[in-house]
Amino acid sequence: MFAASRTTLAVIISCLVLALSGCGFHLKRASDLPADLMVMEVTATDPNSALLERLITELEISNVQVNKNLRANSPTLTLKSDALDRRVLSLFKNGQVAEYELIYSVSYRIERAGDKPIDQFFELYRNYQDDPDNALAKANEMNILLDELRKQASRRIVRELAQL
């Protein structure tokens, strides 16, 4: 009885694996970039941008050779801007801000030889609860949130490059 249920389970799993592989399904990796983007120049209007550092790391994880010296005919990714803005969502009874919505906006341009430049823009959103009694802890939390937003933005840029 126990052996029959194991056999049935193995058959069901095998059928699922065959059905998924037969339909062409596979997990897409961020490193599935077009061949012409495997070597690229990466620049930013602000050379000290924390997002630039994070993006270069993410590209290197995806096996992209990143050059900072501009060469002719090389694809170029330029971070035009990244900015954090916040909007008040709610207030305490005494009028102090209780909750913010953080808006992280990113603008970049990809230029390839022989093609028109492609300008991209996106925004990422997070809610942030403020507590004036714990200002130091909340400042640290804000830095952690900002780092996570940069990480998410750099991954999104790499995913969008894979769609070109």
C-alpha positions as CSV (number, residue, x, y, z in Angstrom):
1,M,0.0,0.0,0.0
2,F,2.8,2.4,0.9
3,A,4.8,1.5,-2.1
4,A,1.9,2.1,-4.4
5,S,1.4,5.6,-3.1
6,R,5.1,6.4,-3.6
7,T,4.9,5.1,-7.1
8,T,1.8,7.2,-7.8
9,L,3.5,10.3,-6.4
10,A,6.6,9.7,-8.5
11,V,4.4,9.3,-11.7
12,I,2.5,12.5,-10.9
13,I,5.8,14.5,-10.3
14,S,7.3,13.1,-13.5
15,C,4.2,14.1,-15.5
16,L,4.4,17.6,-14.1
17,V,8.1,17.9,-14.9
18,L,7.5,16.7,-18.4
19,A,4.5,19.0,-18.9
20,L,6.5,22.1,-17.7
21,S,9.5,21.3,-19.8
22,G,7.4,20.4,-22.8
23,C,5.6,23.7,-22.8
24,G,8.9,25.6,-22.8
25,F,8.7,26.9,-19.3
26,H,11.9,27.9,-17.6
27,L,12.9,30.3,-14.9
28,K,14.4,33.5,-16.4
29,R,17.6,34.6,-14.8
30,A,18.6,38.2,-14.7
31,S,21.9,37.3,-16.5
32,D,20.0,36.5,-19.7
33,L,21.1,39.7,-21.2
34,P,21.5,40.2,-25.0
35,A,25.0,39.4,-26.2
36,D,25.8,42.9,-27.2
37,L,25.2,44.1,-23.6
38,M,27.6,41.7,-22.0
39,V,30.3,44.4,-22.2
40,M,29.0,47.9,-21.4
41,E,30.0,51.3,-20.2
42,V,28.2,52.5,-17.0
43,T,28.2,56.1,-16.1
44,A,26.1,58.4,-14.0
45,T,25.5,62.2,-13.8
46,D,26.4,61.8,-10.1
47,P,29.6,59.7,-10.0
48,N,29.3,59.2,-6.3
49,S,25.8,57.7,-6.6
50,A,25.1,54.8,-4.2
51,L,22.8,53.4,-6.9
52,L,25.6,53.4,-9.4
53,E,27.7,51.3,-7.1
54,R,24.9,48.9,-6.5
55,L,24.1,48.6,-10.2
56,I,27.7,47.8,-11.1
57,T,27.7,45.1,-8.5
58,E,24.4,43.7,-9.9
59,L,25.7,43.8,-13.5
60,E,28.9,42.0,-12.4
61,I,26.8,39.3,-10.7
62,S,25.1,38.9,-14.1
63,N,28.5,38.3,-15.7
64,V,28.5,41.7,-17.5
65,Q,31.9,43.2,-18.0
66,V,31.6,46.8,-16.8
67,N,33.9,49.4,-18.2
68,K,34.1,53.0,-16.9
69,N,36.2,54.3,-19.8
70,L,34.1,55.3,-22.7
71,R,34.9,53.6,-26.0
72,A,33.4,54.0,-29.4
73,N,30.5,51.6,-30.3
74,S,30.2,50.3,-26.7
75,P,26.7,50.1,-25.3
76,T,26.4,52.8,-22.6
77,L,24.1,52.8,-19.6
78,T,23.8,56.2,-18.0
79,L,22.0,56.8,-14.6
80,K,20.5,60.2,-15.2
81,S,18.9,60.6,-11.7
82,D,17.8,58.8,-8.6
83,A,15.8,60.6,-5.9
84,L,14.0,59.8,-2.8
85,D,10.8,61.8,-2.1
86,R,8.2,61.3,0.6
87,R,4.6,62.0,1.0
88,V,2.6,62.2,4.3
89,L,0.1,59.4,4.6
90,S,-1.2,59.9,8.2
91,L,-0.8,62.1,11.2
92,F,-0.9,61.6,15.0
93,K,-3.6,63.4,17.0
94,N,-1.1,66.0,17.9
95,G,-0.3,66.8,14.3
96,Q,3.1,65.1,14.0
97,V,3.6,62.8,11.0
98,A,2.8,59.2,11.8
99,E,3.4,57.6,8.4
100,Y,5.1,58.5,5.1
101,E,5.1,57.0,1.6
102,L,8.6,56.8,0.3
103,I,8.9,57.3,-3.5
104,Y,12.2,56.3,-5.0
105,S,12.4,57.5,-8.7
106,V,15.1,56.3,-11.1
107,S,15.8,57.6,-14.6
108,Y,18.4,56.0,-16.9
109,R,19.3,55.9,-20.6
110,I,20.7,53.0,-22.6
111,E,22.6,53.8,-25.8
112,R,23.6,51.2,-28.3
113,A,25.6,51.6,-31.5
114,G,23.2,52.1,-34.5
115,D,20.0,52.4,-32.3
116,K,18.1,55.3,-30.8
117,P,18.8,55.9,-27.2
118,I,16.2,54.4,-24.9
119,D,15.2,56.5,-21.9
120,Q,13.6,54.7,-19.0
121,F,11.9,55.9,-15.8
122,F,10.3,54.1,-12.9
123,E,9.3,54.6,-9.3
124,L,9.3,52.3,-6.3
125,Y,7.1,52.8,-3.3
126,R,7.4,51.9,0.4
127,N,5.4,52.9,3.5
128,Y,7.4,54.2,6.4
129,Q,6.1,54.7,9.9
130,D,7.7,57.5,11.8
131,D,8.1,57.7,15.6
132,P,9.5,61.0,17.0
133,D,10.2,59.2,20.3
134,N,12.7,56.9,18.6
135,A,14.4,59.2,16.1
136,L,17.7,57.4,16.0
137,A,16.2,54.0,15.4
138,K,13.9,55.4,12.7
139,A,16.9,57.1,11.0
140,N,18.6,53.7,10.9
141,E,15.5,52.1,9.6
142,M,15.2,54.8,6.8
143,N,18.8,54.0,5.7
144,I,18.0,50.3,5.6
145,L,14.8,51.0,3.5
146,L,16.8,53.2,1.2
147,D,19.4,50.5,0.7
148,E,16.7,48.0,-0.1
149,L,15.1,50.4,-2.6
150,R,18.5,50.8,-4.3
151,K,18.9,47.0,-4.5
152,Q,15.5,46.6,-5.9
153,A,16.1,49.4,-8.5
154,S,19.4,47.9,-9.6
155,R,17.8,44.5,-10.1
156,R,14.9,46.1,-12.0
157,I,17.3,47.8,-14.4
158,V,19.1,44.5,-15.1
159,R,15.7,42.9,-15.8
160,E,14.7,45.7,-18.1
161,L,18.0,45.4,-19.9
162,A,17.3,41.7,-20.5
163,Q,14.0,42.7,-22.2
164,L,15.8,44.7,-24.9
